[in-house]
Every structure is written in C-alpha cells, then in structure tokens.
Amino acid sequence: MKKTEYLTSLHNELEKKNIPEADDIIAEYEQHFSFKTADGYTEEEISAKLGDPATLAAQYENGTKSTNGKASYGRKITVAVGLMFSDIFAGVFFVLLYAWELMMTVLSLTCAVIAACLFGGLNICSLLPPIPYWCGVIFALSFFAFAVFTAMCCIYFAAFIGQLIRSYGRFHHNTYAAASGKAVLPSLAINPRLSAKVNRRLRTVTLISLAVFAACTVLAMLVSMISSGAVEFWHAWNWFV
C-alpha cells in the first residue's frame, strides 16, 4: 500500500471510530513515512510494518475507551514518578551534551581566528609564536580546514542532540500513554533526520576539510623544518623561550 493510500485509509478509520485529534495522529504517521523513506525503506514496506489501518485505528479506539475510568490510576502515578526521575537524569545528560557542543563551537571559532591572524600576519598581544610568514600561511590553511571540520561536526552534533531530545520526548509520551491505556505513537530514531542532500554536503565538506587539514599540517611542518634548518623547528625559532 502506498503512503497516500495508507494514510487516507487510516484517517477514514479514525473518523469512523470518532477518535479525537485524528489529524494530529495522521501528521505523526506522515512524518514516520518521511523518516523511514529517507532511511531507504519503500512506502509498501513501511505500510506493511505498520499493519492494517483498521487494526491501528482500533488501538486508538481502545485507548479512548480505557481512559473512561478503566485505566489504573495507581499505575499512572507510578509511571509518572518514574518518568520524573528519568527526566532529571535525562536533563543532566542533555546539559552535558550542550556543554560539549559549546566547547566544540569555541574550538572552531578559535581555530578560525588563529587562521585569520596567520593569514594577515597579525600577532595580537604577542599570543602567537614567531614564525616566517609563508610557513604561517600554510599553518593558517591547516587551522582554517580544522575550523571548518569542527564546524561541520558541531552542525551534525546539534542535529543529533535535537533528534535525541525529540526521541526521548516520544518515549516519554508513549510510556505514559501506555500506562493510561492509550495507543502509542511510532517511536523515533535517535540519528539526525537530515535530508539526503544535506547529508551528502555535510559529508563532502567534512571529508575535504579533514584531508586539507592533514595535508597542510604535514606540509607546514616540512616547510618549517626546511626553513629553520632543524627538525625541531620550534626550538630553532625559540617558541618556548
């Protein structure tokens, strides 16, 4: 069954059973189709995995009936308390992830500033060690490539954190819904949901910047050795004096 046919059938079944918020449910499954299609599954495979639309709609009907007094309040309270403690640990974990994202962003910006200073022959407050200009230019290319590489990592990691939060939110919703006797929504994967085009561009820029960083780093060291006449060029230029 194709996506449009499946969602139309599901919507009709939900309306037939007078399920509230049918449009929201359909929107969730439409997003589910989009994510699974991006992962390489065909619409027919996704439909088969979800099962018969009538059976799926019946789950929501049963969930609605369960909430009319048959749900176990003790179970709901127990699950709510458990989720509260889970939220505390998850919150700390997400804060640590964002802290790491911030550190990577600072690293990327720092490398970009160093590259700009080396390109421009600037040495603000004598923070950079003495180095011949052309050696500095090659090192600048290396720092710039590393700045781009870490920036791509930051973009992907930010998308990963966002998707991880959405996935946890869905887990939170489904856990409480199951305890309340309601039907659950499709679970969400934790890998970032980026389009194929964006994924290709990120991967291409990341690989190119990493290759340029490695090549320029090696070249800069070789040129510096030749220019200083010493393998330990940093000693020849008195970097640590």
N, C-alpha and C positions, 0 to 999 in steps of 0.2 A: 504494500500500500504506500502511495506517495505521501509526502508531508501534508500537502493541502487537503488531500482526501481524508487522511487520518485525523487531522485537526478539526476538519468540518464535521466528521462523524462524531468525534469526541464532544465537540461543542453541542451538537444536537442531542446527544445522550445526556449531557449535563443539564441542558434546558428541560428536557423531557422529565428529568427527576427533580427539577426545581432546586438545583444545587446553587447556593448563594456564591457570588463572586466568580461566576463561570468564566468571565472574560479574563480575570487575573490568572486563573488556572491555565487557560489556553495560552496566555502570554508566557507562562513559565515553561510549558511544553514546547512552544515555538522556539524559545531560547535554547532549550535542550536539543532540539533538532539542529540548530545552528552550530552549537558547540560540537556535537557528535559528527556533523558533516565536515567541520574543519579538521577533525581528528582522522578523517579518511573513511568513515562509515557511509554507506549508501542510505538513502531515505527508506528503502524497503527493509534494510537490516535494522534500522532504528525503530521502525514501526513494529517489526516482529519482536524486538526486545521489549518494547513497552507492553505488548499484548493487545488483546481485543479492546477497542474503545468502550464498549458496553460494560465489560468487566472492570475497566479502570474507573469509569464513571460510578459504578456501583460501590466502589470503595469510598468515594466521597459521600454517597448517599448513606452508607452505613456509618460513616464518621459523623454525619449530621444527626442521625438518629441517636448515636451514642451519647452525644452531648446533651440530650434532653433528659438527663437525670441518671443515666446508666453508667456514666464514667465514674471511676473510683477516685474520689477526692483525696483519699489518703495517698494513692499512687501519684496523683498530680503534685501534691505537696512535696512528696519525697523526691520526685524528679526535679521539681523547681529548685529545691535546696541543693541538690547535686549539681544542677546547671549553674547555680550561683557560685559555688566553689570552683567549678570548671571555668567560669568566666573570669575569676580572679587570676588564676594561673595563665589563662589564655591572654588576658590583658597584659600581664608582665612579659610574656613571651613576645607579644606584638610590639611592646615598647622597646625591647631589646633589638628586635628586627629593624625598627625605625632608627634606633641609635646607630646600628651598623650601616644603614643606608646613609645617614648623615655623615658618618666618618668617611665613607667611600666618596661622597659628594665633595667633601672638603679636600680629600686627596686629589680628586680630579681637577678641582679649581686651582689647587696649589701647583700641580704639575703644569697647568696651562700658564700660570703667572710666571713660573720659572722659565718656561719656553719663551715667553714674550720678552723677558728680561735678557735672555741669552741672544735672541734674535736682534734685539735693539741695542745690544752692548751696554745694557744698564746694570748697575750694581747698587741697588738701593740699600743704604746703611751698611755697605760692605758685607752683605749677607752671603753673597756668592764667592767662592774661592777664585783666585786669579787663574785665568785660562786664555790662551790665544783665541782670537775672535773666530777663526774658521773651525777650530775644534769645538768652540762653544756652539756654533751654528749646528753642527752635526748632533751634539748633545741636545740642542733645542728641539731638533726633529724627533729625537728619541723621546724626550719629555712630552712633546705635543701628541705623539702617537699613543703614549701611555695614558695621557689625559683623555683622549678620545676612547680608548679601550675601556677605561674605568667608567666613563660616562655611559657607554653602551651597557655596561654591567649594572650601573645604577638604574637605568631605564627598565631593564628586564627585571631587576630585583624589586623595583617599585611595583611593577605589574604583578609580580609573584605575590608580594605582600597583600595587594588589593584583592587578588583572587583567593588567597588563603583566608582573608577575613570574610569574604562572601561565602566561601565553602563552610567555614565554621558557623556563620550565621544560619546557613541552610541546615547544618547538623543540629544546631540549637532549636530551630523551628520544628524540624522533623521529630526530634526526641520528645519535645513537649506535646506535639500533635499526637504522636503515638500513645503517650500516657493519657491524653484526653479523649482517646478513642476516635481521633480524626485521621483522615487519609494523609499520607505524607507526600511531599513533592520530590521530584528526581534529585538525587544527590549531585553536588557539583564537584568537579575535579579541582585539584589544587594547582595544577600547572596553568600559567597565564593564558588567557583566552585572547590571543592576538591573531590578526588576520594573517593569511599565508604570505601576503605581500610584505607586511610589516616584519614578519619573522625572517623572511629572506633578506630584507635590507639590514636588519639588526645583525644577522649572522654574517653577512658580507662585510659590513663596516667593522665588526669586531675582529674577524679573521685578518682583514687587511691591516688594521691598526696594530694588531699583535705582531704580524710579520714585519711591518715597518719598524716597530719598537725594537724587536730583536736584531734586525739587520743594522739599524742605526746605532744601537748600543755597541755592537761588536765593531762596527766601522769607526765609531768615535774613539773607542779605546785603542784601536790600531793606529789611527792618525795621531792620537795623543802620545803614544809610545814613540812613534817616528819623530814627531815634532820636538819632544823633550829629550830624545836620545836615551831614554831609560824605560825599562819595563814598568817600574813603579813610578809612573809619571806624576802621581800626586805628591810624592816626596820631592821630585825634581822641581816642582812648582810651589813647594812649601805650603801645601794646603792645610797642614795641621800644625803650623808654627804660629 
